[in-house]
Amino acid sequence: MPVVRDLRVLLRLPDFRRLLAVRLLSQLSDGVFQVALASYVVFSPEKQTSPAAVASVLGVLLLPYSLVGPFTGVLLDRWRRRQVLLYCNLLRAVLSGATAGLVLLHVPDWLFYLSALSVTAINRFVLAGLSAALPRVVDEPRLVTANSLSPTAGTLAATVGGGAAFVVHLFLAAGAGADAATVVLAGLLYGCAGLTALTLGRDLLGPDTRARGPRLAAAVVSTGRGLVAGLRHLRERPAARQALLAMTAMRFCYGALTVVLLMLCRYTWSDAKDSDHGLALLGLAVGLSAAGFFAAAVITPWATARLGTAGWITGCSAVSAVLLVPLALPFREAPMMLAAFALGITTQGAKIATDTVVQTHVDDRYRGRVFSLYDVAFNVAFVGAAAACALLLPPDGRSSTVIIALSLIYAAVAAAMTRVTQPAPEASDTGLRS
């Protein structure tokens, strides 16, 4: 297989192997920590979970990407990236230990969320640092392949980490002790990731300290102005703008359905006192959704070659609108698990097409800024959906009104995309997304 052959070639590069090990351990830890967070807030037997609590969890996990993400590059271009990977992972290990202590002490929720938020906010520096460092360990001809394989391997590692967290909960009695043990496991893995960074040379990952950049305050202001310029450029690229709006709406629906599924797993499909069963059902749904993501990666190139990117986004949203009501409205396990798989395909398929539209219709000099805006919209839509569910969804997750409304949003996206023409790419240059 070409992918296996490419990976074998890359793994012959010793510094790439070391950087990949840091990525795998970091994202493995992320998967453990995220499941521990969800378990403590949503599936803890002593807690009465609400949609508002779920919204809080998603905010802790995703908002740092939106608020901190666009400005991480300013600091990563000033600090040694090897040191960023080392100290950020070690700091997350310490903060994870503190978070585990807070779980055992049953502190007020706001204090727990503050601690968990500090762990997830640091994650943005780690992931951005890994991406920025990649060109320093891989030569240019292999860089595209490395950019494709490294994030995919990291996603798989996060999935494995989530599975490891589920296993910990299966062997320990449900409650604060199991949640704290899972957080401690995440902290140990963060520590391993940090120490693994020491296998890389101190200056190997850059940045080039010989090049003096602007002062930090000026660089932050410049980044803000750059985002505004990216937004203005996006207004001049209708194909990219319309695809982004469609993807944002679909992401909103996917976020709302995630909250619905969480509440169904917690209260409707399992005894409220049997948190392990609810957690296992959630793990199954996440696995099926991930399988849908991988299926989308296989199907999308074939589909866009026949339908075009706008046509594929239209098809994904239309299929979501048609399938959602019959699969979700019964609020039964088997149809909802099928919906998790199907919507994994349509959501990720639309995202891959949207990524392609942005890459081909946005000038290269604006592409990084537009993708930063894309990330912000992508995560804010998900958290916004959770916040809306906090107001509209009953505790057991059974709301026909919410399901029908989401189906109508999918249908509206499909209808809007049918009016989108597919012009030739408008970008004047064709640099790769870094």
Buried (B, 14 or more C-beta within 10 A) or exposed (E): EEEEEBBEEBEEBEBBEBBBBBBBBBBBBBBBBBBBBBBBBBBBBEBEBBBBBBBBBBBBBBBBBBBBBBBBBBBBBEBBBBBBBBBBBBBBBEBBBEBBBBBEEEEEBEEBBBBBBBBBBBBBBBBBBBBBBBBBBBEEEBBEBBBEBBBBBBBBBBBBBBBBBBEBBEEBEBBBEBBBBBBBBBBBBBBBBBBBBEBBEEBBBBBEEEEEEEEEEEBBEEBEEBBEBBBEBBEEBBBBBBBBBBBBBBBBBBBBBBBBBBBBBBBBBBEBEEBBBBBBBBBBBBBBBBBBBBBBBEBBEEBBEEBBBBBBBBBBBBBBBBBBBEBBBEBEBEBBBBBBBBBBBBBBBBBBBBBBBBBBBBBBBBBBBBBBBBBBBBBBBBBBBBBBBBEBBEBBBBBEEBBBBBBBBBBBBBEBBEEBEEEEBBBEEEEEEB
